[in-house]
Every structure is written in structure tokens, then in C-alpha cells.
Amino acid sequence: MRRAALLERVPSGVVVIPAAARGGSDDMVLQDNDFRQNDYFFYLTGVETPDAWLLLTKSVEGPQSILYLPVADPAREQWTGRMLGPGERAAELTGIADVRPLDTTDLESSIEKAILENPGPVHTVLLRGRSNNALVQQWVASGRELRNIQPVLDSMRVVKDEAELKALRRAIAITVEAQRAAMRAAHPGLYEYQLEATIEFTFRSHGADRVGFPSIVGSGPNSTILHYDVNRREMRDGDLVVVDIGAEYGQYTGDVTRTFPVNGRFTARQKAIYDLVLAANQAAIDAVRPGITIRELGSLAREYMQANGGTLCGEGGCARYFIHGLSHWLGMRVHDVGDNAMPLEPGMVLTIEPGIYISEEELGVRIEDDVLVTTDGCEVLSVGAPKSADEIERLMRQGAGSGGARRN
């Protein structure tokens, strides 16, 4: 149990975690379509209801959890749908026996009672020492002793449990399907936003909740822009297109990048650069194991490019065109919590994404996989997305025959 594990790491006091506040307008005609639950609250409860609270305490009977949920508002629910409220269903879904209707006065009295029974600070999530929750802001202003529990939660979140891995596997599988759909659909004359539409249609048609981050579809000169997400250019014959995308499922996101020729055929120059990036990707994946760090993996990939690039990138070698880090943590956020200096452990999930970006040639290549650290190496979770030049060209030749747009 994540809640019990958290309390084991708290020497004294109580833990209070607020959910995200309801966003959008007070006008009930407008749905709160932009609402996304606070990651820490979701991690500890699995509840998507806004404006809720979680109180964790220790007692002689063991760890105690109290979940406060807003009482149903029939008028609002008529417009925006039902939300999980206090009752047996909430207790069943969360495993929290004590689920109470939210009343700020009752909440504050419960916290005060818990503090008397568990002397010490109030542990809550403070981002850069602050909170956007009104009640927590009052505590800060009143001088109450607060401790930021974010580092403790982050150390837990960086190692995924089976439930988290199940959601991540699904998010990544959907992302892989979208990469395949994009390869089948691409052709000269298509606009980047049209390829983006194919991708995001695939996300939703396979059950994704939303995009994990704005989709990057960068063709030609835009392939060399790392976080390009304008996606307005017409793709042309001879272009490469970098597609960096992630579907979110169950609050967890995939992040898979593939680079492919818009016309379905790599030029000799494109393939030479592509194969070097692919080899660096594989060299880094082969090195993933418990004990190594993200920083060490990045150095390995950079050194591989420099040693094996030959004359591909002219004087100075190819590593100078690899202008970003190799990896980041993956989970509830695309750039998830974790320290790049920490040794890898089984259960951690990270990306491996070398790239070369030669602006003067309008030639950018990035290849990104999602990997799970295991006891003796790693498992590539994004294995279903074609990666070799031959695999990509073979899939792209299928075109409309596999559901993609017709290629001119």
C-alpha cells in the first residue's frame, strides 16, 4: 500500500494532501474539460474527483487514512456528469474505509485532532516552497510548522509498482499504434497537422484519456527543432519528419519518437545519419542495468556517436549535433520525477533518445524508446514501433492498404 509505505517514511506528524481544484468556469454549462488530478493525490488514492482531501495519520492500530470528498451537487452533475462522492463505492474503489463528506470545518477539526494525537509537523506537497491550495496557504501565513513531503513521494514514484506499470504499458502501446498509423499515413503534400490528427485520432480510438504532451510533428527544417509543436508546414518530397508523441492513459504517459521519410524512402545521406542514431540508441539500451546512471548512459551514447560517426558530420564529429540529454524519467509526467544522478533500480522507467540535428541540411533524426529497468538489464516497452530503416520503409509501403492515407 502506497499510503502505508509513505507513513513509514514520516517520523512524526500528519500527512495532508489536497486534490487539484476544479478548473474552468463557475458557469455549469461549461464542462471542466481541462481538469487533471494532482499527481500526488492520484498516486495515493486513485481518485479523480476535484477539491478532495486525504489525511494520513499513525495510531496504535496502525496507519489511518481519511478521504474527504465533495458532496454531490445534482445541478452541476446535470451539466457535467457524476463525480465520485462519499459512500461505499468510494471506500471500495480506494481501499479507504473512512470516507467523509467534505466540510472545511470538519476537515480542519480533524487535522487539529490528528496533530494532537500525532505531535509534529503537517506534511504536505509544496512546490518550490509554495502551494496553490487556499487552506495550505493559510497554514503558511499562520506560521504552522509545515514540511514538504514531495521529495519523499518522488522517491517512491520513481520506482513503479505493478499497477503503475500496467497503466504505462497501455499508454505506450497506444503510442506505438499511433506511430505505426503515422508511418502509414505520411506522404508528400500532407500537412503536419493532418499527421497530428491521425496520431491523436489513434490515441482516442484506442482509449487514451488525452495527449501526455503536445504532439511534435516536425518535417524538413522543423525536424531540427527539438520541441517544435506548431505543426503547420506542408510536408514535402525528400523530407524527414520527426514524430515525438505520447498518449496518456490512467494518468500515465508514453513518450516514443520515430523519424521517417515523408515519401517512404530514405536517401543515402538520411539513412547514414539515421543508422548512426539507431546504433547509439541500441548501444545505450544495451547498457541499461541496475547501478548505472542516466548521466553515464548519456556519456556513453555521446561517445559512441563521436567514435563511430566517421566523416558523416565533418570536422568536430557528430556528437556536437547531439544537443540534448539522452534520457529522462517517465511516469505520470512525460518528464517525471527523479534525479539523473541516482543509480538505476529495477522498476524505474526512462527514455533512451539520442538525436542528431544538422540545421544547415534541414536534417534532424531522433529515435526514442521507453525502457523498464529489470534485475539484469531492461525491457523495451516501445518495441512494437518500427525502428530500423528497412522496417519503416516496409510499413510505409503498405500505405492505404493498412488504414493510412494514399501516397502520391
Secondary structure as GFF3:
##gff-version 3
##sequence-region A 1 408
A	DSSP	alpha_helix	2	8	.	.	.	ID=ss1
A	DSSP	beta_strand	14	18	.	.	.	ID=ss2
A	DSSP	alpha_helix	39	45	.	.	.	ID=ss3
A	DSSP	beta_strand	53	57	.	.	.	ID=ss4
A	DSSP	beta_strand	64	69	.	.	.	ID=ss5
A	DSSP	alpha_helix	74	80	.	.	.	ID=ss6
A	DSSP	alpha_helix	88	94	.	.	.	ID=ss7
A	DSSP	beta_strand	98	101	.	.	.	ID=ss8
A	DSSP	alpha_helix	104	117	.	.	.	ID=ss9
A	DSSP	beta_strand	122	124	.	.	.	ID=ss10
A	DSSP	alpha_helix	134	142	.	.	.	ID=ss11
A	DSSP	beta_strand	146	148	.	.	.	ID=ss12
A	DSSP	alpha_helix	150	157	.	.	.	ID=ss13
A	DSSP	alpha_helix	162	185	.	.	.	ID=ss14
A	DSSP	alpha_helix	192	205	.	.	.	ID=ss15
A	DSSP	beta_strand	210	211	.	.	.	ID=ss16
A	DSSP	beta_strand	216	219	.	.	.	ID=ss17
A	DSSP	three_ten_helix	220	224	.	.	.	ID=ss18
A	DSSP	beta_strand	240	245	.	.	.	ID=ss19
A	DSSP	beta_strand	247	249	.	.	.	ID=ss20
A	DSSP	beta_strand	252	253	.	.	.	ID=ss21
A	DSSP	beta_strand	256	261	.	.	.	ID=ss22
A	DSSP	alpha_helix	268	287	.	.	.	ID=ss23
A	DSSP	alpha_helix	294	308	.	.	.	ID=ss24
A	DSSP	three_ten_helix	319	321	.	.	.	ID=ss25
A	DSSP	beta_strand	349	352	.	.	.	ID=ss26
A	DSSP	beta_strand	355	358	.	.	.	ID=ss27
A	DSSP	three_ten_helix	359	361	.	.	.	ID=ss28
A	DSSP	beta_strand	363	366	.	.	.	ID=ss29
A	DSSP	beta_strand	369	373	.	.	.	ID=ss30
A	DSSP	beta_strand	378	380	.	.	.	ID=ss31
A	DSSP	alpha_helix	389	398	.	.	.	ID=ss32
A	DSSP	three_ten_helix	399	402	.	.	.	ID=ss33
###
